[in-house]
């Protein structure tokens, strides 16, 4: 009994002594905020009127679940993170945070996230928890086994944009499916660009991120292919097939221009196969997904 009590005390002490820097690293706070931003965009697209409490529930719930997913991921991959330069200084590999402490945080955040989203509606909580489950139970272990892990990971990665719409409507319809599709296709050029940039580091950790396992023209060609699908899915609402989710002509043209902005470094990567173009593509892809969400929201509100 004393041993158990001492262990619990050590976990709580480790939790209390957690620094802001370690908290940010464990939760990947910038990634969490980008996910929250996508959810907010989906909410604003669907809402007939803005409810501040609903927004709070959505943003808090989304943040807690994304943070939990990131912590679970790091608990599972402690040994692998220690092998890579990019991740070797994280709190868990360095021993600044104990695995039990991190796991306690993840479980608490999962409960808090589900609690917040359930108070919006059941479907929002379901999709939020589904995202966490797919990320932790399937994507995380598959990364060391097959490049198809990126396909699996694209599913939870695509849920946030549609989650805001579900939070308003409590329904999965054509609009929700379209928002999911946009962010689903976007995941591939974004993460393969990152995989190209960090190929040596990922290989040191045993991760299989690139579709051909090589930085070659075949990988670059697949990046171009999925970039085209990203652009195409982003402009589909202009043609009137997607219910309440619509785009005006000016908004559609702006998205096409952004698509070319994202496609250009992908074409350069195919031609030259140099890391500098993968870095540009990764940056352009982040700008693309952020700005098209802004365009969608502004176009719906004006």
Secondary structure by P-SEA (a helix, b strand, c coil): caaaaaaaaaaaaaaaaccaaaaaaaaaaaaaaaaaaaaaaaaaaccccccaaaaaaaaaaaaaaaaaaaaaaaaacaaaaaacccccccccccccccaaaaaaaaaaaaaaaaaaaaaacaaaaaaaaaaaaaaccccccccccccaaaaaaaaaaacccaaaaaaacccccaaaaaaaaaaaaaaaaaaaaaaaaaaaaaaaacccccccccccaaaaaaaaaaaaaaaaaaacccccccccccccaaaaaaaaaaaaaaaaaaaaaaacccaaaaaaaaaaaaaaaaaaaaaaaaaaac
